[in-house]
């Protein structure tokens, strides 16, 4: 396992990436790459009351959110992750065990691979029978590598719709 899961029952949102990036794997913390927008976005959208640092990733469940990745045995840019490293079965098992209100994929690639929906777009996703009662949401990647395709609007929509 490259990065530990930060999961527990009662979470509002579990954020799921494709795999740890190179900087995250090296530092041992989620979304630790230079220019990654994940932590600033959580604060900007009101999902956390302050901007957390990557080395505070273990605190995220205290704010009602969890972290995991679709590939737990490989790291690096998505294009270099071996297809066999993606494990939706294990992801669904973990998510069904903790039962968050929302499973939010932090990249369209993660959503497309996990849900087997090649055309999935940002925003709410159609329910999946493997995750009954859990709302699914796909977000544009906050990675600096995905800068040209990034929009904060779906992140703000997720925050607005899950506040409460």
Order of alpha helices (4+ residues) and beta strands (2+ residues): beta-alpha-alpha-beta-alpha-beta-alpha-beta-beta-alpha
